[in-house]
Amino acid sequence: MEITKELRTLAKCTSGTLPVISVYLNTQWRDQHQRECVTTFLERHIRHARALEPETAAARQSLTWDLERLTQWG
């Protein structure tokens, strides 16, 4: 898979009225310290995103659901 092609495809996506969250992480570190740094990075940014206040209830619900999925995945 060519990452440039994938990024171009993603760049064409539109969300309509709901927010879109994109996360690109290198999770294949062999070093435990590097893996912990990636986890810390993701957790910090998820906390920042949780502090956002989308304008509509649907957008808030979408953001909450997406951040939960990212938390479980990360």
Residue, then its C-alpha position, 0 to 999 in steps of 0.5 A: m500500500e502506498i501511503t501517498k495514494e491513501l492520504r490523497t484518498l482520505a483528503k477527498c473525504t468530507s464529513g458534512t456536519l460531523p467532525v472527522i478525526s484522523v490519527y496516523l501513528n507508527t505503532q511498530w516500534r520494537d523499543q518499549h520506550q518508543r511505544e510508550c511515547v506513542t501511547t502518551f501522545l495519543e492519550r494527550h491528544i484524545r484529552h484535548a479533543r474531549a475538551l472541544e465543544p462541537e455546536t450540535a448534539a449530533a457532532r458531540q455524540s459523533l466526537t464522543w463515540d469516535l474518541e471512545r473507539l480511538t481510546q480502545w484502539g490505542 
